[in-house]
Amino acid sequence: MRYIRMFFQITLVGLVLLSVSCSGPSKKSFLVKSFWRFSEITSPDTSSAITSALINNRAFLANQIIKFNEDNTFITQFPDPQKNSQGNWEMNSDETKITLFIGGNKMTWDIQILNESIFEMKRFDDPLSADLIYHYTMQ
């Protein structure tokens, strides 16, 4: 009986260690690791109003770079410094949502993908009544 109990305890410790080691880096660690360059904006909706809005947003966001910092601040940079902005950010506990606070506004996004090279976030745009997905690549 003693050996069975010891075997069970060793197995349990091994499973705990295995689960901890397989969890990998957090999304936050990927987010703050480097700079993120805007690459695309898409939407599942293909209406003409959405298509027009996507074209306008692409033009505005072209060459945008975002840097998220460990202290939950961020800065957006553009070739035209007048477009630059900064704010704060927070991620929910299960790392599925990111909220940006900028200029008195609060925008919450669903994190679609966040890994060592790709960051995609989605939010519902009220005026357009459509989901917009913003795609970024790590610099």
Rosetta blueprint (number, residue, H / E / L):
1 M L
2 R H
3 Y H
4 I H
5 R H
6 M H
7 F H
8 F H
9 Q H
10 I H
11 T H
12 L H
13 V H
14 G H
15 L H
16 V H
17 L H
18 L H
19 S H
20 V H
21 S H
22 C H
23 S L
24 G L
25 P L
26 S L
27 K H
28 K H
29 S H
30 F H
31 L H
32 V L
33 K L
34 S L
35 F E
36 W E
37 R E
38 F E
39 S E
40 E E
41 I E
42 T E
43 S L
44 P L
45 D L
46 T L
47 S L
48 S H
49 A H
50 I H
51 T H
52 S H
53 A H
54 L H
55 I H
56 N H
57 N H
58 R H
59 A H
60 F H
61 L H
62 A L
63 N L
64 Q L
65 I E
66 I E
67 K E
68 F E
69 N L
70 E L
71 D L
72 N L
73 T E
74 F E
75 I E
76 T E
77 Q E
78 F L
79 P L
80 D L
81 P H
82 Q H
83 K H
84 N L
85 S E
86 Q E
87 G E
88 N E
89 W E
90 E E
91 M E
92 N L
93 S L
94 D L
95 E L
96 T L
97 K E
98 I E
99 T E
100 L E
101 F E
102 I E
103 G L
104 G L
105 N E
106 K E
107 M E
108 T E
109 W E
110 D E
111 I E
112 Q E
113 I E
114 L E
115 N L
116 E L
117 S L
118 I E
119 F E
120 E E
121 M E
122 K E
123 R E
124 F E
125 D E
126 D L
127 P L
128 L L
129 S L
130 A E
131 D E
132 L E
133 I E
134 Y E
135 H E
136 Y E
137 T E
138 M E
139 Q L
